[in-house]
């Protein structure tokens, strides 16, 4: 292939030079040498202190020209040492901007060229992003459960939970409080159904499945019976709570594990990462989007399910709390789990996603004469709060340990190892200054605090509110909050600073608020 020289035309530069050439199209000739004037290279930009200061070299690390000059004056003449002494280029944007400017300043201060000084490794973005790129439309995938359109038909107000659309509550938006209270009372007094298809679902299979579970989660799973479920709590290397769910043992070499709605991908990646180190004979499959599920809860849950189930004995003795069974529900192959997140007699029914809408329809057709009612996420959060169950990521943060959240019961201390065990042993010898507690406000006319309102004791921030609701069953405001460890016993004062600056008197209360002996969910 040859380039035609005649298709190169001279053009005048902004400085009236005629020794620059630009391409004007065409193929078929040899490429002639392109003349470039020695003066064409742009001079380096001036670098120096600004008369008014604020001459930033690294915006992330809040470093100015004087900081780099001082680093060199301290004897750190090599760029790698300047970087570590001053922390330049060690922030979130480890790009070329701060690295190159630092190299030029060091070169000037040491009497060398920038090429002699060199630059440290630049990580994306190497150059600053254009505002047009940042303002462009971002890709945010959305997921809908198999029952999504049934929720819309029932008048649900939808909300997002991670990537999923879920019903917040059913009814007009302006009647939120009464709608949520009505749904919660329907579950407590009669019968309610919620779509829980958004829960993460992982299959752990193989000869080492139980050993793998025993290492990844804090509880004990080696001797978990087949046909039984067990709570799972996951901590990271630092002993911080990162997820929870339920592990159902389907066979000696097979577990089905649920995760939080937003935690499925994270837990799946964590499992794969750890097994890459351990090399156990186990396979982990993320089947979250392959299934659909409903939770049927309330005193009449067993009565309703008896009309639909084939091949499963629903009696309390045959199907106890935390039991796992397989059979047909309305002619659909299903797995049933007896769980009690909302604190009532409850059954989770899991089916293939393609049968989700059919399951929903069958459940409501069978329960029409039982005054069955759907309930959404807001009512579920109220119901679980009455039972004192935490929501990972809402009632926990990046530092919460099981001990802080009253969840030491979920740790198997006799196991030789689980992820985070050593860190928890160290942290339990040096307890934090805070504790997650339940609180109550008995004044029926008191304003409702907001999540994240501060707990202020003796003019010192001692914690913050993580969950709060008006309970129609208990007739008072209840919630969860972090407070000072020395003020965490039931009966202690818990002053809450409201948005307008007023202090609201609350009191630490024993958990759970509702049915402390678990009689209702184990009936």
C-alpha positions in Angstrom: 0.0 0.0 0.0 1.4 3.4 -1.0 0.3 6.9 0.1 0.1 9.6 -2.5 2.3 12.5 -1.6 0.1 14.9 -3.7 -2.7 14.4 -1.2 -0.6 16.0 1.5 -1.2 19.7 1.5 0.6 22.4 3.4 -1.4 24.5 5.9 -0.4 27.5 7.9 -0.1 27.0 11.6 -1.6 29.6 14.0 2.0 31.1 14.1 2.1 31.3 10.3 4.4 28.3 9.9 4.1 26.5 6.6 6.2 23.4 7.5 3.3 21.4 9.0 1.3 18.9 6.9 -2.1 17.5 7.3 -3.8 14.5 5.7 -6.4 15.3 3.0 -7.4 11.8 2.0 -6.5 9.1 -0.6 -4.4 5.9 -0.7 -1.8 4.6 -3.1 1.8 5.8 -2.6 4.7 5.7 -0.3 4.6 7.8 2.8 7.1 10.7 2.5 8.7 12.0 5.7 6.6 14.6 7.4 8.4 17.8 8.1 7.9 19.1 11.6 9.5 22.3 12.8 11.7 22.1 15.9 9.5 24.8 17.4 6.3 22.7 17.0 6.6 21.0 20.4 4.6 22.7 23.0 6.7 24.1 25.9 5.9 22.6 29.3 3.4 24.6 31.3 4.7 26.9 34.0 4.8 25.4 37.5 5.2 27.5 40.6 3.5 28.9 43.7 0.5 31.1 43.1 0.6 34.5 44.8 -2.7 33.7 46.5 -1.9 30.1 47.4 -4.3 27.3 46.5 -1.9 26.0 43.9 -3.0 22.4 44.1 -1.0 19.6 42.7 -3.2 16.8 44.1 -6.8 17.7 44.9 -7.6 14.3 46.5 -4.8 14.6 49.0 -5.1 18.4 49.5 -1.4 18.9 48.4 -0.1 22.2 47.0 3.2 23.1 45.4 4.8 24.0 48.7 4.2 20.5 50.0 6.2 18.9 47.2 9.0 21.5 47.6 9.1 20.8 51.3 9.4 17.1 50.6 12.4 17.6 48.4 13.9 20.0 51.0 13.5 17.2 53.6 15.9 15.0 51.5 13.4 13.0 49.5 14.8 13.7 46.0 13.5 10.5 44.3 9.9 10.6 43.1 8.8 7.3 44.7 10.0 8.7 48.1 8.3 12.0 47.5 5.1 10.1 46.8 5.3 8.1 50.0 6.4 11.1 52.2 3.7 13.5 50.9 1.0 10.9 49.8 0.8 12.7 46.4 -1.0 10.4 43.9 -2.2 8.0 46.6 -5.8 9.2 46.6 -8.8 7.9 44.6 -7.7 9.5 41.3 -4.2 8.1 40.9 -3.9 9.5 37.4 -1.3 11.3 35.4 -2.2 14.8 36.4 -0.7 14.8 39.8 2.1 12.4 38.9 3.4 14.5 36.0 3.1 17.8 37.8 5.0 16.3 40.8 7.7 15.1 38.6 8.2 18.5 37.0 8.4 20.2 40.4 10.9 17.6 41.7 12.9 18.1 38.5 13.0 21.8 39.0 14.0 21.6 42.6 16.7 19.0 42.0 18.2 20.5 38.8 17.1 17.6 36.6 14.8 17.1 33.7 11.3 15.5 34.1 12.5 12.6 31.9 15.4 12.0 34.4 13.1 12.0 37.4 10.5 9.8 35.7 6.8 9.3 36.8 5.1 6.9 39.0 2.5 4.4 37.7 -0.7 6.2 36.6 -4.1 4.4 37.0 -7.3 5.2 35.2 -8.5 7.8 34.7 -5.1 8.8 33.3 -6.6 12.1 32.2 -9.4 14.1 33.7 -12.9 13.0 32.4 -14.8 15.4 30.3 -18.0 16.8 31.8 -19.9 15.5 28.8 -18.9 11.9 29.7 -19.9 12.4 33.4 -23.2 14.0 32.4 -24.1 11.2 29.9 -26.8 8.6 30.6 -25.6 5.9 33.0 -26.6 2.2 32.6 -28.7 1.1 35.6 -30.3 -2.3 34.9 -33.7 -3.0 36.4 -35.1 -6.3 37.5 -38.8 -7.2 37.9 -40.1 -10.3 39.7 -42.4 -12.7 38.0 -45.3 -11.2 40.0 -44.5 -7.6 39.1 -47.6 -6.9 37.0 -49.8 -8.5 39.7 -48.5 -5.9 42.1 -49.3 -3.0 39.8 -52.8 -4.4 39.2 -53.3 -4.4 43.0 -52.3 -0.8 43.3 -48.8 -1.2 44.7 -46.5 1.8 45.1 -43.2 0.4 43.8 -39.7 1.1 45.2 -36.3 -0.1 44.3 -34.2 -2.5 46.4 -30.8 -2.9 44.7 -31.7 -3.6 41.1 -35.2 -4.9 41.9 -38.5 -3.3 41.8 -40.6 -4.2 44.9 -44.0 -3.2 46.3 -43.4 -0.6 49.1 -47.1 -0.8 50.1 -50.5 -1.2 48.4 -52.9 1.8 48.0 -52.7 5.5 47.3 -49.3 7.2 48.0 -50.9 9.8 50.3 -52.2 7.1 52.6 -48.9 5.4 53.2 -49.0 5.3 57.0 -52.5 3.8 57.2 -51.8 1.4 54.4 -48.6 0.1 56.0 -50.3 -0.2 59.4 -53.2 -2.1 57.8 -50.9 -4.6 56.0 -49.0 -5.2 59.2 -52.2 -5.8 61.2 -53.4 -8.2 58.6 -50.3 -10.4 59.1 -50.5 -10.2 62.9 -54.2 -11.0 63.1 -55.0 -13.0 60.0 -53.0 -13.7 56.8 -50.7 -11.9 54.5 -48.5 -12.7 51.5 -45.3 -10.9 50.3 -43.2 -11.4 47.2 -39.7 -12.4 48.3 -38.4 -13.4 44.9 -35.7 -10.7 45.2 -33.8 -12.7 47.9 -30.4 -13.9 46.6 -30.2 -17.7 46.0 -27.0 -19.7 45.9 -26.6 -23.4 45.4 -23.5 -24.9 47.2 -22.9 -28.5 45.9 -20.2 -31.1 46.3 -18.5 -33.5 48.7 -17.1 -30.5 50.7 -20.2 -28.4 50.7 -20.7 -28.6 54.5 -17.0 -27.8 55.2 -17.2 -24.9 52.8 -20.3 -23.5 54.6 -18.6 -24.0 57.9 -15.7 -21.8 56.8 -17.6 -19.1 55.0 -20.3 -18.5 57.7 -20.0 -18.0 61.4 -22.5 -20.7 62.6 -22.0 -24.5 62.6 -23.1 -26.5 59.5 -21.1 -29.8 59.5 -23.8 -31.6 61.4 -26.8 -29.6 60.1 -29.5 -32.3 59.4 -30.9 -32.7 55.9 -34.3 -31.1 55.7 -33.5 -28.3 58.2 -32.7 -24.7 57.7 -30.2 -22.6 59.8 -29.5 -18.9 60.0 -26.3 -17.8 58.3 -24.2 -14.8 59.2 -21.2 -13.7 57.1 -18.3 -11.6 58.4 -15.3 -10.4 56.5 -11.6 -10.7 57.5 -12.0 -7.7 59.9 -14.9 -9.4 61.7 -17.5 -6.9 60.3 -21.0 -8.2 59.4 -21.5 -8.2 55.6 -24.6 -10.4 55.0 -27.1 -12.8 56.4 -29.7 -15.3 55.2 -30.8 -18.9 55.7 -29.0 -22.1 54.7 -31.3 -25.0 53.8 -29.6 -28.5 53.6 -31.2 -30.3 50.8 -28.8 -33.3 50.8 -25.6 -34.3 52.5 -23.7 -32.6 49.6 -26.1 -29.8 48.8 -27.2 -26.5 50.4 -29.5 -23.8 49.1 -28.5 -20.5 50.7 -30.5 -17.2 50.7 -28.8 -13.8 50.9 -30.1 -10.3 51.3 -31.6 -8.7 48.2 -28.6 -6.4 47.6 -26.0 -8.9 48.7 -26.3 -11.8 46.3 -23.6 -10.8 43.8 -21.2 -9.8 46.6 -21.7 -13.0 48.5 -21.3 -15.1 45.3 -18.0 -13.3 44.5 -16.8 -13.8 48.0 -17.5 -17.5 47.9 -15.7 -17.9 44.6 -12.7 -16.0 45.9 -12.4 -18.0 49.1 -12.7 -21.3 47.3 -10.0 -20.3 44.9 -7.7 -20.3 48.0 -9.1 -23.4 49.7 -9.6 -25.6 46.6 -12.4 -27.6 48.2 -14.5 -30.0 46.1 -17.5 -27.7 45.9 -19.4 -25.8 43.2 -21.2 -22.5 43.8 -24.0 -21.5 41.5 -25.8 -18.1 41.6 -29.5 -19.0 40.9 -31.0 -15.8 42.2 -32.9 -14.9 39.0 -34.0 -18.4 38.3 -36.5 -18.6 41.1 -39.6 -16.9 42.4 -40.9 -17.0 46.0 -43.6 -15.9 48.3 -43.8 -15.7 52.1 -47.2 -16.7 53.5 -47.4 -15.4 57.0 -50.0 -15.1 59.8 -52.1 -17.3 62.1 -54.0 -18.8 59.2 -51.0 -19.5 57.0 -51.1 -23.3 57.6 -54.9 -23.3 56.9 -54.3 -21.6 53.5 -51.3 -23.7 52.5 -53.2 -27.0 53.3 -55.6 -26.2 50.4 -52.7 -26.1 47.9 -50.0 -28.5 49.1 -49.6 -32.0 47.8 -47.2 -34.5 49.4 -46.2 -32.5 52.5 -47.5 -32.9 56.0 -47.9 -29.3 57.4 -48.5 -30.3 61.0 -46.2 -28.6 63.5 -44.7 -31.9 64.6 -44.0 -33.1 61.0 -42.9 -29.7 59.7 -41.3 -27.8 62.6 -40.0 -24.3 62.6 -36.9 -24.0 60.4 -37.9 -27.1 58.5 -37.4 -27.6 54.8 -39.7 -29.7 52.6 -40.2 -30.4 48.9 -43.5 -31.1 47.1 -46.2 -29.6 44.9 -48.0 -26.3 45.6 -51.0 -25.8 43.4 -49.5 -28.5 41.1 -46.2 -26.6 40.9 -43.0 -28.2 42.1 -41.8 -26.2 45.1 -39.5 -26.0 48.1 -41.1 -24.9 51.4 -39.2 -23.3 54.2 -40.7 -22.6 57.7 -39.1 -19.3 58.6 -40.2 -16.4 60.8 -38.6 -13.1 59.7 -41.9 -11.2 60.5 -42.5 -13.1 63.7 -45.6 -15.1 62.8 -46.3 -18.6 61.6 -44.8 -18.5 58.1 -43.9 -20.5 55.1 -41.7 -19.5 52.2 -42.6 -21.2 49.0 -39.9 -21.2 46.3 -40.7 -22.2 42.7 -39.1 -21.7 39.2 -39.4 -18.1 38.1 -41.6 -19.2 35.1 -44.2 -20.3 37.6 -44.1 -17.3 39.9 -47.2 -15.5 38.6 -49.2 -18.8 38.6 -48.2 -19.4 42.2 -49.3 -15.9 43.2 -52.6 -16.3 41.5 -53.2 -19.8 43.1 -52.4 -18.5 46.6 -54.9 -15.6 46.3 -57.6 -17.7 44.7 -57.3 -20.2 47.6 -57.3 -17.5 50.3 -60.1 -15.3 49.0 -62.5 -16.4 51.7 -59.8 -16.1 54.4 -59.4 -12.3 53.8 -55.9 -12.8 52.4 -54.0 -9.5 51.9 -50.7 -8.7 50.1 -48.1 -6.7 52.1 -45.1 -4.8 50.9 -41.6 -4.0 52.0 -42.6 -1.2 54.4 -44.9 -3.5 56.4 -42.3 -6.2 56.4 -39.8 -3.8 57.8 -42.2 -2.8 60.6 -43.0 -6.4 61.4 -39.3 -7.5 61.6 -38.6 -4.4 63.7 -41.2 -5.5 66.2 -39.2 -8.8 66.5 -35.9 -6.9 66.8 -34.5 -8.5 63.6 -31.8 -6.3 62.0 -31.4 -5.5 58.3 -27.8 -5.7 57.1 -26.7 -2.4 55.7 -29.4 -0.5 57.5 -28.9 -1.4 61.1 -25.3 -2.3 60.5 -22.4 -0.4 58.9 -18.9 -1.0 57.8 -17.7 -1.5 61.4 -20.5 -3.5 63.0 -19.5 -6.7 64.7 -21.9 -9.5 65.8 -21.3 -8.5 69.5 -22.3 -4.9 68.9 -25.6 -6.1 67.3 -26.4 -8.7 70.0 -25.7 -11.5 67.5 -22.9 -13.4 69.3 -25.4 -16.3 69.5 -24.7 -16.8 65.7 -21.0 -17.5 66.3 -19.7 -21.0 66.7 -16.7 -20.5 69.0 -15.7 -24.1 68.9 -15.0 -24.1 65.2 -11.3 -24.0 64.4 -11.9 -21.4 61.7 -14.3 -19.2 59.9 -13.7 -16.0 58.0 -13.3 -13.2 60.5 -12.9 -15.5 63.6 -9.4 -14.3 64.6 -10.4 -10.6 64.1 -13.5 -11.1 66.2 -11.4 -12.7 69.0 -9.2 -9.6 69.0 -12.1 -7.1 68.8 -13.9 -8.8 71.6 -11.0 -8.1 73.9 -11.2 -4.5 72.9 -14.9 -3.7 72.7 -16.1 -0.7 70.9 -17.7 2.3 72.6 -21.1 1.7 71.1 -24.0 -0.9 71.2 -27.0 -1.4 69.0 -30.2 -1.3 71.2 -33.9 -1.2 70.9 -35.7 1.9 72.0 -39.3 3.0 72.7 -41.2 6.2 73.0 -44.4 5.8 75.0 -45.8 9.3 74.3 -48.5 8.7 71.6 -48.2 12.4 70.5 -44.4 12.5 70.2 -43.0 13.3 66.8 -41.5 10.4 64.8 -37.7 10.5 64.7 -36.0 9.9 61.4 -33.4 7.3 60.6 -29.9 8.8 61.1 -31.1 11.3 63.8 -28.3 11.5 66.3 -28.3 10.1 69.9 -26.7 12.8 72.0 -25.8 12.2 75.6 -24.2 15.0 77.7 -23.7 17.0 74.5 -21.7 14.2 73.0 -22.7 12.2 69.9 -23.2 8.6 71.2 -24.8 7.1 68.2 -27.7 7.4 65.7 -31.1 5.9 64.9 -31.0 3.1 62.3 -34.7 2.1 62.1 -37.9 3.6 63.5 -41.6 3.1 63.1 -45.0 3.6 64.8 -46.2 0.1 65.8 -50.0 -0.3 65.5 -49.8 -3.6 67.5 -47.7 -2.1 70.4 -49.2 1.3 70.3 -46.0 3.2 70.5 -42.9 4.3 68.6 -40.2 1.7 68.5 -36.8 1.6 66.8 -33.1 0.5 66.8 -30.2 2.8 67.5 -26.6 2.9 68.4 -25.8 4.4 71.8 -22.9 4.5 74.3 -22.1 1.1 75.7 -22.4 2.3 79.2 -26.0 3.5 78.5 -27.2 0.4 76.6 -29.1 -1.4 79.4 -32.9 -1.5 79.2 -34.4 1.5 81.0 -31.5 3.8 80.2 -32.2 7.2 78.7 -31.7 7.6 75.0 -32.0 11.3 74.0 -32.6 11.7 70.2 -31.7 15.0 68.5 -34.5 15.8 65.9 -34.0 17.6 62.6 -35.1 20.9 64.2 -32.6 20.6 67.0 -35.1 19.6 69.7 -34.3 16.6 72.0 -36.8 13.7 72.2 -36.8 11.5 75.2 -36.6 7.8 74.4 -35.8 4.8 76.5 -33.7 1.7 75.8 -36.0 -1.3 75.6 -35.4 -5.0 75.7 -35.6 -6.9 72.4 -37.7 -8.3 70.9 -40.5 -5.8 71.4 -43.1 -8.4 70.3 -43.6 -12.1 71.3 -40.3 -12.5 73.2 -40.8 -16.2 73.6 -41.4 -16.8 69.8 -44.6 -18.7 70.5 -46.4 -17.3 67.5 -43.8 -18.2 64.8 -43.2 -21.7 66.2 -46.9 -22.6 66.6 
